Amino acid sequence: MDDHSREITDIKSFSKKETYTAEEKKMIMDRLNEERLIHQRAEEELQGKKRSFTEEEKKKILDKLNEKRLSTQKREEIKKKRLHNKKRYKIANKEFYKFTNMEREYYIEIADCDKINTRASIITLYYKSISEYEVKKKDVLIKTEIYSDKFFVSYDWVRVYFKAYALEDEK
């Protein structure tokens, strides 16, 4: 008995059953899917449908892909510009960037810069107290915008007001 005739007798025996094992279900579903695909292809050929695109459709698809690529590239360039060639500070065995033009000298950990995106998140900024040896923390809301190379910081979580700040450049 060859495989095809054995399979046919298996299918006939399946029709008498009420419940099926997982293997039997998989075999039935595979067979049904195969039959569906055969019928679908036959109908498409009869209707003259082909899976080819017109030149105009191809151009639209390529334009969309190019637009996505350019958008991603621009975001990466701005992100690089935001963090490239900035002065690094080493405090307590950690590396920081320093913000410019803030109410005090706030520092942000370099590892935290990668976590910041267009959605506001809570990040810890560090500042030196009166005694230069003690470093204190302040949690702020911070985000970036795709059109700017600055960080947008809000000191208050309740009354959110973002103000743009840049990092100190290397001299």
C-alpha positions as CSV (number, residue, x, y, z in Angstrom):
1,M,0.0,0.0,0.0
2,D,1.6,3.3,-1.0
3,D,1.5,6.5,1.1
4,H,-1.3,8.2,-1.0
5,S,-3.8,5.3,-0.5
6,R,-2.9,5.0,3.2
7,E,-3.6,8.7,3.5
8,I,-7.0,8.3,1.8
9,T,-8.0,5.5,4.2
10,D,-6.8,7.6,7.1
11,I,-9.0,10.5,6.0
12,K,-12.0,8.1,5.6
13,S,-11.4,6.8,9.1
14,F,-11.2,10.4,10.4
15,S,-14.7,11.2,9.1
16,K,-16.1,8.6,11.5
17,K,-14.4,10.1,14.6
18,E,-15.8,12.8,17.0
19,T,-12.5,13.9,18.5
20,Y,-9.0,14.1,17.0
21,T,-5.5,14.1,18.4
22,A,-3.2,17.1,17.8
23,E,-1.3,15.2,15.0
24,E,-4.6,14.4,13.3
25,K,-5.8,18.0,13.6
26,K,-2.6,19.2,12.1
27,M,-2.8,16.8,9.2
28,I,-6.4,17.7,8.5
29,M,-5.6,21.5,8.6
30,D,-2.6,21.1,6.3
31,R,-4.7,19.1,3.8
32,L,-7.5,21.7,3.9
33,N,-5.0,24.6,3.5
34,E,-3.3,22.8,0.5
35,E,-6.7,22.4,-1.2
36,R,-7.6,26.0,-0.5
37,L,-4.4,27.2,-2.0
38,I,-4.9,25.0,-5.1
39,H,-8.4,26.4,-5.6
40,Q,-7.3,30.0,-5.0
41,R,-4.5,29.7,-7.6
42,A,-6.9,28.2,-10.1
43,E,-9.5,30.9,-9.6
44,E,-6.8,33.7,-10.0
45,E,-5.6,32.1,-13.2
46,L,-9.2,31.9,-14.5
47,Q,-9.9,35.5,-13.7
48,G,-6.6,36.6,-15.2
49,K,-5.2,38.0,-11.9
50,K,-1.4,38.1,-11.7
51,R,0.7,39.2,-8.8
52,S,2.6,41.8,-10.7
53,F,2.5,45.5,-10.1
54,T,2.1,48.4,-12.6
55,E,4.9,50.9,-12.9
56,E,2.9,53.4,-11.0
57,E,2.3,51.0,-8.1
58,K,6.0,50.1,-8.0
59,K,6.9,53.8,-7.9
60,K,4.5,54.5,-5.0
61,I,5.9,51.5,-3.0
62,L,9.5,52.7,-3.7
63,D,8.6,56.2,-2.7
64,K,7.2,55.1,0.6
65,L,10.2,52.9,1.3
66,N,12.5,55.8,0.5
67,E,10.5,58.1,2.7
68,K,10.8,55.7,5.6
69,R,14.6,55.3,5.0
70,L,15.1,59.1,4.9
71,S,13.1,59.6,8.1
72,T,15.1,57.0,9.9
73,Q,18.3,58.4,8.6
74,K,17.4,62.0,9.7
75,R,16.4,60.7,13.2
76,E,19.8,59.0,13.5
77,E,21.7,62.1,12.3
78,I,19.9,64.3,14.9
79,K,20.6,61.7,17.6
80,K,24.2,61.7,16.7
81,K,24.4,65.5,16.6
82,R,22.7,65.6,20.0
83,L,25.5,63.4,21.6
84,H,28.5,63.8,19.3
85,N,31.6,65.7,20.4
86,K,30.2,66.6,23.9
87,K,32.4,67.1,26.9
88,R,32.5,64.1,29.3
89,Y,32.8,64.4,33.1
90,K,33.8,61.6,35.4
91,I,32.2,61.8,38.8
92,A,32.3,58.8,41.3
93,N,33.4,56.3,38.6
94,K,30.6,57.2,36.3
95,E,30.7,59.3,33.1
96,F,28.3,62.2,32.6
97,Y,27.4,64.9,30.2
98,K,26.7,68.4,31.5
99,F,23.7,70.6,30.4
100,T,24.3,74.2,29.5
101,N,22.2,77.2,30.5
102,M,20.2,75.4,33.3
103,E,19.4,76.9,36.7
104,R,22.3,74.9,38.1
105,E,25.0,72.6,36.8
106,Y,23.0,69.4,36.0
107,Y,24.7,66.3,34.8
108,I,23.1,63.3,33.0
109,E,24.6,59.9,33.0
110,I,25.8,58.9,29.5
111,A,24.0,55.5,29.7
112,D,20.7,57.4,30.4
113,C,21.0,59.3,27.1
114,D,20.2,56.2,25.1
115,K,17.0,55.6,27.0
116,I,15.5,59.0,26.1
117,N,13.1,59.2,23.2
118,T,10.2,61.3,22.0
119,R,8.0,60.0,24.8
120,A,8.6,61.7,28.2
121,S,10.3,59.6,30.8
122,I,11.7,60.1,34.3
123,I,15.4,60.4,34.4
124,T,17.7,61.3,37.3
125,L,19.9,64.3,36.9
126,Y,22.8,64.9,39.2
127,Y,24.2,68.2,40.7
128,K,26.9,69.2,43.1
129,S,25.8,70.6,46.4
130,I,27.6,73.4,48.2
131,S,30.3,71.0,49.4
132,E,31.8,70.0,46.1
133,Y,32.2,66.4,47.3
134,E,28.6,65.6,47.6
135,V,26.5,64.8,44.6
136,K,22.7,65.1,44.8
137,K,20.0,63.8,42.6
138,K,16.9,65.3,41.0
139,D,14.3,63.3,39.0
140,V,12.9,65.2,36.0
141,L,10.8,64.5,33.0
142,I,12.9,64.5,29.9
143,K,12.2,63.8,26.2
144,T,13.6,64.5,22.7
145,E,11.9,65.8,19.6
146,I,12.7,64.5,16.1
147,Y,13.3,68.0,14.8
148,S,15.7,69.2,17.4
149,D,19.1,68.3,18.7
150,K,18.3,69.4,22.2
151,F,16.8,67.6,25.2
152,F,13.5,68.9,26.6
153,V,13.4,68.9,30.4
154,S,10.5,69.6,32.8
155,Y,11.5,70.0,36.4
156,D,7.9,69.4,37.7
157,W,6.0,66.2,37.0
158,V,2.6,67.7,37.8
159,R,2.8,71.0,35.9
160,V,4.7,69.8,32.9
161,Y,6.5,72.5,31.0
162,F,9.3,71.4,28.8
163,K,12.3,73.7,28.1
164,A,15.0,72.9,25.6
165,Y,18.6,72.4,26.8
166,A,21.8,71.3,25.0
167,L,24.8,69.5,26.3
168,E,28.1,71.2,26.8
169,D,30.3,70.9,23.7
170,E,33.9,69.7,23.7
171,K,36.3,72.6,23.4
